[in-house]
Amino acid sequence: MATTLGILALLLWSMLALLGTLTTDIPALQLLSLCFFISALLMPIKRLVNGKSILKKPALTKPQWLIGIMGLFGFHLCYFLALKFAPAIEVSLIVYTWPLLLTLFVSSTHTRLSAAIGGLLGFIGIVFIVAGGNEVSLDNRYVLGYLLSLACAIIWSSYSWFLTRSQSHVDDVGWLSLLVALFALIAHFSFEADQGKWQLSWQEWIGVILLGLGPVGGAFYLWDIALKQGNRVLLASLSFGTPLLSAIILALAGLNAWSINIVIALILILAGAIIANKNWLRGVETKLYRRFATAAKQPK
């Protein structure tokens, strides 16, 4: 069940580009603040439904507070800054090294080689989606943007790995979301004050709410549960499919053109996932074989 929730989180993240089209006129940090306020509201709503105390204090340690805020706020801040200092294609490619890093972090010693090979195939698949037919070239003028993009990859893969070791409760994501919302609001008034837009249209409010419930909010609760209880290597491998699904969703919505690159990326990402998870797949195959063998031996 936990792995399924992780896959749902990835599906929600793949909706980010489509839902983002509803909020293109809202400054990035202001949008981040609004979305994380909605994310924070999910915690008391969940507790109210379950009949628990709404204002129960979090039991997070200082390292959990620090890494949680760095993961949720630090990642998004570095990402938005990276887009200001480097082209979006290069930024996206560097940022999406995080599934490769996470695959290596969560793999065991005897599976690390297959995880690395599978991760590289998945990353090559991402190159086909993100770069498409465009030329990708690293330019010294964009070094700061590249470094910020790399920081994104390191921050999110490290945060995700930390979740696999953390004993915090999923509700604590709500408290972290509240702080992230406040930090984002402060950053907005510091860097985007002249761009602020608070009189939103109903379409923009729908976009903000859906983002807060999904890819920039609710998905973090699901990811928290998945990495603590689910199949981490499988989830890391499937993370490469997020930009692929995003491209497919945009194509279905008529906002992006279909391309052979989508098929190539799909093949590479699936092949990478199979290689990285071959031991797990072998175990599933063995269990299924034993189950069918046992059923066949039972008298009819």
C-alpha distance (Angstrom), angle and dihedral (degrees) to the residues before:
residue distance angle dihedral
M1 . . .
A2 3.83 . .
T3 3.81 91.8 .
T4 3.81 89.2 50.9
L5 3.81 89.4 54.1
G6 3.80 88.9 52.0
I7 3.81 90.7 52.3
L8 3.81 88.1 50.0
A9 3.82 88.9 53.3
L10 3.80 89.6 53.5
L11 3.80 90.0 49.2
L12 3.80 89.9 52.0
W13 3.81 91.1 50.0
S14 3.78 89.2 52.1
M15 3.83 87.2 59.9
L16 3.80 91.6 58.8
A17 3.82 96.4 92.8
L18 3.81 93.5 48.3
L19 3.81 95.4 46.7
G20 3.79 89.5 43.0
T21 3.79 89.4 66.1
L22 3.82 87.4 71.1
T23 3.81 92.8 57.5
T24 3.81 104.7 38.3
D25 3.84 92.9 124.4
I26 3.82 94.5 54.7
P27 3.84 114.3 92.9
A28 3.80 111.3 -108.9
L29 3.82 99.0 -117.9
Q30 3.80 92.6 43.6
L31 3.81 89.5 51.2
L32 3.80 90.0 47.9
S33 3.80 90.6 52.7
L34 3.81 93.5 49.6
C35 3.82 92.8 47.5
F36 3.79 94.1 49.4
F37 3.81 91.7 48.5
I38 3.80 86.7 57.8
S39 3.80 89.3 46.1
A40 3.81 89.6 53.0
L41 3.83 90.5 52.3
L42 3.80 90.7 59.2
M43 3.81 90.2 71.7
P44 3.86 98.8 59.8
I45 3.80 90.2 40.0
K46 3.81 90.0 54.5
R47 3.81 91.3 47.3
L48 3.80 92.2 47.1
V49 3.81 90.7 52.6
N50 3.82 90.8 48.3
G51 3.81 92.6 47.1
K52 3.80 94.5 -116.0
S53 3.79 131.4 136.2
I54 3.79 108.2 -77.9
L55 3.81 96.6 -152.0
K56 3.79 98.9 42.9
K57 3.80 107.1 149.5
P58 3.80 119.2 -111.4
A59 3.78 118.0 -107.6
L60 3.79 95.4 -147.7
T61 3.79 120.6 143.4
K62 3.82 120.8 -134.4
P63 3.84 92.3 -100.0
Q64 3.83 89.9 50.1
W65 3.81 91.1 51.2
L66 3.79 92.2 47.3
I67 3.80 97.4 45.3
G68 3.80 92.4 41.3
I69 3.80 93.0 53.9
M70 3.81 91.9 42.4
G71 3.78 90.1 50.1
L72 3.78 98.7 47.6
F73 3.81 101.7 30.2
G74 3.81 100.9 25.0
F75 3.80 93.2 52.7
H76 3.80 95.0 51.3
L77 3.81 94.3 42.2
C78 3.81 92.2 51.3
Y79 3.80 90.3 45.9
F80 3.81 94.8 52.8
L81 3.81 91.0 44.9
A82 3.80 91.3 48.0
L83 3.80 90.2 56.3
K84 3.81 88.5 56.2
F85 3.81 93.4 54.4
A86 3.82 104.1 35.4
P87 3.84 140.0 30.7
A88 3.81 115.1 -83.1
I89 3.83 94.3 -120.2
E90 3.80 94.9 57.0
V91 3.80 91.3 41.8
S92 3.81 92.4 52.5
L93 3.81 93.1 47.8
I94 3.80 93.6 50.7
V95 3.81 93.5 43.6
Y96 3.81 90.6 51.9
T97 3.77 92.0 62.4
W98 3.82 83.8 85.8
P99 3.83 94.8 88.0
L100 3.82 88.5 52.5
L101 3.81 91.1 50.6
L102 3.81 91.8 45.6
T103 3.81 91.1 49.3
L104 3.80 89.4 55.8
F105 3.82 93.0 43.7
V106 3.81 95.5 53.3
S107 3.82 98.8 37.6
S108 3.79 121.0 96.9
T109 3.79 124.2 -120.1
H110 3.81 95.0 -98.0
T111 3.82 93.7 46.6
R112 3.82 98.3 42.6
L113 3.82 95.6 95.9
S114 3.80 94.4 52.4
A115 3.82 89.1 43.2
A116 3.81 90.3 53.2
I117 3.82 93.0 48.6
G118 3.81 92.0 46.4
G119 3.79 90.5 46.4
L120 3.80 92.6 51.6
L121 3.81 90.9 51.3
G122 3.79 89.7 50.0
F123 3.79 91.4 50.0
I124 3.81 91.8 49.7
G125 3.80 86.4 53.1
I126 3.81 88.9 54.6
V127 3.82 89.6 51.6
F128 3.81 89.6 58.5
I129 3.81 91.1 51.7
V130 3.79 101.4 40.8
A131 3.80 99.3 36.8
G132 3.79 97.1 35.2
G133 3.79 107.9 166.5
N134 3.80 93.2 -24.7
E135 3.75 122.9 112.4
V136 3.79 115.5 -110.4
S137 3.80 116.7 -155.3
L138 3.77 130.2 159.4
D139 3.79 111.5 -128.0
N140 3.80 126.2 -164.5
R141 3.80 89.1 -134.0
Y142 3.80 90.1 68.8
V143 3.80 99.8 47.2
L144 3.82 93.0 118.8
G145 3.81 90.5 52.4
Y146 3.81 91.0 48.6
L147 3.81 91.4 50.5
L148 3.80 91.4 49.5
S149 3.82 89.4 49.2
L150 3.79 90.5 51.2
A151 3.81 88.7 48.5
C152 3.83 87.7 55.6
A153 3.79 91.6 53.7
I154 3.80 93.2 46.9
I155 3.81 93.8 44.8
W156 3.82 96.2 49.4
S157 3.81 96.1 42.0
S158 3.82 90.4 47.0
Y159 3.80 92.3 46.8
S160 3.80 90.7 48.7
W161 3.82 91.2 48.1
F162 3.82 89.6 48.7
L163 3.80 89.3 55.9
T164 3.81 89.2 60.1
R165 3.82 88.1 59.6
S166 3.80 99.6 36.3
Q167 3.80 124.5 99.9
S168 3.81 95.1 -162.0
H169 3.80 120.3 131.0
V170 3.79 118.7 -106.5
D171 3.83 89.5 -121.8
D172 3.79 88.4 67.7
V173 3.81 87.9 73.2
G174 3.80 84.4 73.9
W175 3.81 92.7 58.6
L176 3.80 90.5 46.4
S177 3.81 89.4 49.1
L178 3.80 90.4 53.7
L179 3.80 92.2 53.9
V180 3.80 91.7 44.5
A181 3.81 89.1 52.0
L182 3.81 90.7 52.4
F183 3.82 93.4 46.4
A184 3.80 90.7 47.9
L185 3.81 90.1 49.9
I186 3.82 91.1 51.6
A187 3.81 90.0 47.4
H188 3.80 89.9 49.0
F189 3.81 93.0 54.8
S190 3.80 89.5 44.5
F191 3.81 98.4 49.6
E192 3.81 108.0 13.1
A193 3.80 104.4 34.3
D194 3.80 92.5 121.2
Q195 3.82 91.2 50.7
G196 3.80 99.2 47.4
K197 3.79 118.4 135.0
W198 3.81 117.4 -171.7
Q199 3.80 100.9 158.0
L200 3.78 97.1 79.5
S201 3.78 126.4 -176.4
W202 3.80 119.4 -120.8
Q203 3.82 89.4 -104.9
E204 3.80 90.2 54.6
W205 3.81 91.7 48.4
I206 3.80 89.6 51.4
G207 3.81 89.0 50.7
V208 3.81 92.4 48.8
I209 3.81 93.2 47.8
L210 3.81 93.8 47.0
L211 3.81 91.1 47.5
G212 3.81 91.0 49.2
L213 3.80 92.4 48.6
G214 3.79 92.7 43.8
P215 3.81 134.2 18.5
V216 3.83 97.5 6.0
G217 3.78 98.3 40.2
G218 3.78 124.9 0.9
A219 3.80 92.9 45.0
F220 3.82 90.6 65.3
Y221 3.83 91.0 60.4
L222 3.81 90.1 51.4
W223 3.82 92.4 46.4
D224 3.81 90.0 50.9
I225 3.81 92.2 55.5
A226 3.80 93.7 41.6
L227 3.80 97.3 53.3
K228 3.79 92.8 45.4
Q229 3.80 96.4 48.4
G230 3.81 109.6 11.9
N231 3.81 140.3 74.1
R232 3.79 100.5 -69.1
V233 3.81 99.3 -173.6
L234 3.80 91.2 50.5
L235 3.81 91.5 49.0
A236 3.81 91.5 48.4
S237 3.81 89.8 51.7
L238 3.79 93.5 46.8
S239 3.82 89.7 50.1
F240 3.80 87.6 77.5
G241 3.79 87.1 66.5
T242 3.82 93.9 64.0
P243 3.84 96.7 87.8
L244 3.81 89.0 40.9
L245 3.81 92.1 55.2
S246 3.78 89.3 43.8
A247 3.82 90.2 55.2
I248 3.82 91.0 48.2
I249 3.82 92.3 48.7
L250 3.82 91.6 49.3
A251 3.82 89.8 48.5
L252 3.81 91.6 50.4
A253 3.81 88.6 49.7
G254 3.81 90.1 51.9
L255 3.81 92.5 -115.9
N256 3.79 96.0 109.7
A257 3.80 134.2 36.6
W258 3.80 122.0 -112.9
S259 3.79 112.6 -112.8
I260 3.80 140.5 -177.3
N261 3.80 84.3 -121.4
I262 3.81 88.6 73.3
V263 3.81 90.8 58.9
I264 3.82 92.7 44.9
A265 3.81 91.2 48.7
L266 3.81 91.2 48.7
I267 3.82 91.7 53.0
L268 3.81 93.4 46.7
I269 3.80 94.8 46.2
L270 3.82 93.1 47.5
A271 3.80 91.2 46.8
G272 3.79 90.3 49.3
A273 3.80 92.0 49.4
I274 3.82 91.3 50.2
I275 3.80 93.0 49.8
A276 3.81 94.0 45.2
N277 3.82 91.7 48.8
K278 3.80 100.9 36.2
N279 3.82 93.1 121.3
W280 3.80 91.9 51.3
L281 3.82 91.3 46.2
R282 3.81 90.0 49.4
G283 3.81 89.2 53.0
V284 3.81 91.5 49.9
E285 3.81 89.9 49.0
T286 3.80 90.9 51.1
K287 3.81 92.6 49.7
L288 3.80 91.8 49.1
Y289 3.80 91.6 48.2
R290 3.80 91.8 51.2
R291 3.78 91.3 47.2
F292 3.80 92.9 52.0
A293 3.80 91.5 43.0
T294 3.80 91.1 52.4
A295 3.80 91.5 47.6
A296 3.80 91.2 49.6
K297 3.82 92.2 53.4
Q298 3.79 94.3 52.3
P299 3.82 113.5 101.4
K300 3.78 114.8 -106.1
